[in-house]
């Protein structure tokens, strides 16, 4: 049974969604790891760790994510580092998101009231216990709303991966447009798919917020 217009375009666009999801999920995992490591390192008492973390954050926040994609995919192979287009996309998007996320982590940790830490010290908690039982649980709740925004931004930035030959949702839309000339229908559906994916991310973050709020009671 044939689908009516414009739904007949959906199966071809969904082929690109698979790559978009892989980029977004992979980039999110890299970004979360980098954000936590760099965010904590920026608060380290050791100057070397602070300088390294600051250098990473400023480099990736201060340069274009598109240029970063080009660097990982086109420039690194000339330096002897070979990687697939998908790996380059995940790494570039993840490192970029992690640089912004590091500031979220740092700010959330610094936002935990000093009195909470002093109370834990008075109760005899070790530094490790204070970090994992007092600081991070409270900081995590503060991190979630901006982290959700960064994940949606990562999803949108994944469309740039079409510039390094990845057949993501945007690339599939461009191919379909060239072959059918149904521009308004194709990019209208593409817009709706991105919107639906963004709403799924937002819903997932809200669920986590509620779970953490209930766990903190």
C-alpha positions as CSV (number, residue, x, y, z in Angstrom):
1,X,0.0,0.0,0.0
2,X,1.4,3.3,-1.1
3,X,1.6,6.2,1.4
4,X,-0.2,9.4,0.4
5,X,1.9,12.6,-0.2
6,X,3.8,13.9,1.7
7,X,4.0,10.7,3.9
8,X,5.6,8.8,1.1
9,X,8.8,10.8,1.8
10,X,9.0,9.6,5.4
11,X,10.6,6.2,4.9
12,X,13.6,7.7,3.1
13,X,14.0,10.4,5.7
14,X,13.9,7.9,8.5
15,X,17.0,6.2,7.0
16,X,18.8,9.4,7.9
17,X,17.3,9.5,11.4
18,X,19.3,6.4,12.3
19,X,22.6,8.2,11.6
20,X,21.3,11.4,13.4
21,X,20.5,9.3,16.5
22,X,23.9,7.6,16.5
23,X,25.6,11.0,16.3
24,X,23.5,12.4,19.0
25,X,23.7,9.5,21.4
26,X,27.4,9.0,20.8
27,X,28.2,12.7,21.1
28,X,26.1,12.9,24.3
29,X,28.1,10.1,25.9
30,X,31.4,11.7,24.9
31,X,30.1,15.2,25.9
32,X,28.9,14.0,29.4
33,X,32.2,12.4,30.2
34,X,34.2,15.4,29.0
35,X,31.9,17.8,30.8
36,X,32.3,16.0,34.2
37,X,36.0,15.6,33.9
38,X,36.7,19.1,32.7
39,X,34.2,20.7,35.1
40,X,35.7,19.0,38.1
41,X,39.3,19.7,36.8
42,X,38.5,23.4,36.7
43,X,38.0,23.3,40.4
44,X,41.1,21.2,41.1
45,X,43.6,22.5,43.6
46,X,46.3,21.6,41.1
47,X,47.1,24.4,38.7
48,X,48.1,22.0,35.9
49,X,44.7,20.3,35.8
50,X,43.0,23.7,35.9
51,X,45.1,25.0,32.9
52,X,44.4,21.9,30.9
53,X,40.7,22.0,31.5
54,X,40.5,25.7,30.8
55,X,42.5,25.3,27.6
56,X,40.1,22.6,26.4
57,X,37.0,24.6,27.3
58,X,38.2,27.8,25.6
59,X,39.4,26.0,22.5
60,X,36.2,24.2,21.8
61,X,33.9,27.0,22.8
62,X,35.9,29.6,20.9
63,X,36.0,27.8,17.5
64,X,33.3,26.8,15.1
65,X,31.8,23.2,15.5
66,X,31.8,23.0,11.7
67,X,35.6,23.7,11.5
68,X,36.1,21.1,14.3
69,X,34.2,18.5,12.2
70,X,36.4,19.4,9.2
71,X,39.6,19.2,11.4
72,X,38.8,15.7,12.7
73,X,37.7,14.3,9.4
74,X,39.9,16.0,6.9
75,X,43.0,17.3,8.8
76,X,43.8,14.5,11.3
77,X,44.3,11.8,8.6
78,X,47.1,13.9,7.2
79,X,48.7,13.7,10.6
80,X,48.4,9.9,10.6
81,X,45.2,9.6,12.6
82,X,42.6,7.7,10.6
83,X,38.9,7.6,11.7
84,X,35.5,7.0,10.0
85,X,33.2,9.9,9.3
86,X,30.9,8.7,12.1
87,X,33.7,8.6,14.6
88,X,34.9,12.0,13.6
89,X,31.3,13.4,13.9
90,X,30.8,11.8,17.3
91,X,34.1,13.0,18.6
92,X,33.8,16.6,17.3
93,X,30.2,17.0,18.5
94,X,30.9,15.4,21.9
95,X,34.0,17.5,22.6
96,X,32.2,20.6,21.6
97,X,29.2,19.9,23.8
98,X,31.5,18.8,26.6
99,X,33.3,22.2,26.6
100,X,30.0,24.0,27.2
101,X,28.9,21.3,29.7
102,X,32.0,21.7,31.7
103,X,30.9,25.2,32.7
104,X,27.5,23.8,33.7
105,X,29.2,21.2,35.9
106,X,31.6,23.8,37.4
107,X,28.8,26.2,38.1
108,X,26.5,23.6,39.6
109,X,29.2,22.3,42.0
110,X,30.1,25.9,43.1
111,X,26.4,26.5,43.6
112,X,26.0,24.0,46.4
113,X,25.7,25.9,49.6
114,X,28.9,26.0,51.7
115,X,26.9,25.3,54.8
116,X,26.0,21.8,53.4
117,X,29.7,21.0,53.1
118,X,30.5,22.4,56.5
119,X,27.7,20.4,58.1
120,X,29.0,17.2,56.5
121,X,32.5,18.0,57.8
122,X,31.1,18.4,61.3
123,X,29.4,15.0,61.0
124,X,32.8,13.4,60.2
125,X,32.3,12.7,56.5
126,X,35.4,12.1,54.5
127,X,36.3,14.2,51.4
128,X,35.1,11.4,49.2
129,X,31.8,11.0,51.1
130,X,31.2,14.8,50.9
131,X,31.8,14.8,47.2
132,X,29.5,11.8,46.3
133,X,26.8,12.1,49.0
134,X,26.5,15.8,49.5
135,X,27.9,17.8,46.6
136,X,27.2,15.8,43.5
137,X,23.6,14.8,44.2
138,X,22.7,18.5,44.8
139,X,24.7,19.7,41.8
140,X,23.1,17.1,39.5
141,X,19.7,18.6,40.0
142,X,21.0,22.0,39.1
143,X,22.8,20.6,36.0
144,X,19.8,18.9,34.4
145,X,17.9,21.9,32.9
146,X,21.0,23.4,31.1
147,X,22.2,19.9,30.2
148,X,18.9,19.3,28.5
149,X,19.4,22.5,26.4
150,X,22.9,21.3,25.5
151,X,21.7,17.9,24.4
152,X,19.1,19.6,22.1
153,X,21.8,21.8,20.8
154,X,23.9,18.7,20.1
155,X,21.0,17.2,18.2
156,X,20.7,20.3,16.0
157,X,24.5,20.5,15.5
158,X,24.4,16.9,14.2
159,X,23.0,18.3,11.0
160,X,26.4,19.7,10.2
161,X,27.8,16.2,9.9
162,X,26.2,16.0,6.4
163,X,29.2,18.2,5.4
164,X,31.6,15.3,6.1
165,X,29.7,12.8,4.0
166,X,27.4,11.3,6.7
167,X,24.0,10.4,5.4
168,X,22.1,11.9,8.4
169,X,18.6,13.3,8.3
170,X,19.7,16.6,6.8
171,X,21.7,14.8,4.1
172,X,18.8,12.6,3.2
173,X,16.6,15.6,2.9
174,X,19.0,17.3,0.5
175,X,19.2,14.1,-1.6
176,X,15.4,13.8,-1.7
177,X,15.0,17.5,-2.6
178,X,17.5,17.1,-5.5
179,X,15.7,14.0,-6.9
180,X,12.1,15.1,-6.4
181,X,12.2,18.9,-6.2
182,X,9.5,18.7,-3.4
183,X,11.4,21.2,-1.3
184,X,8.6,22.5,1.0
185,X,7.3,19.0,1.8
186,X,10.8,17.5,2.4
187,X,12.1,20.3,4.7
188,X,8.8,20.6,6.4
189,X,8.9,16.9,7.4
190,X,12.6,17.3,8.3
191,X,11.8,20.2,10.6
192,X,9.0,18.1,12.3
193,X,11.3,15.1,12.8
194,X,14.0,17.3,14.4
195,X,11.3,18.9,16.6
196,X,10.0,15.5,17.7
197,X,13.5,14.3,18.6
198,X,14.1,17.5,20.6
199,X,10.8,17.0,22.5
200,X,11.9,13.4,23.3
201,X,15.1,14.7,24.8
202,X,13.3,17.4,26.8
203,X,10.8,14.8,28.1
204,X,13.6,12.5,29.1
205,X,15.3,15.4,31.0
206,X,12.1,16.3,32.8
207,X,11.7,12.7,33.9
208,X,15.2,12.7,35.3
209,X,14.5,15.9,37.1
210,X,11.4,14.5,38.7
211,X,13.2,11.3,39.7
212,X,16.1,13.2,41.3
213,X,13.6,15.5,43.1
214,X,11.8,12.6,44.5
215,X,15.0,10.9,45.5
216,X,16.1,13.9,47.4
217,X,13.1,14.0,49.6
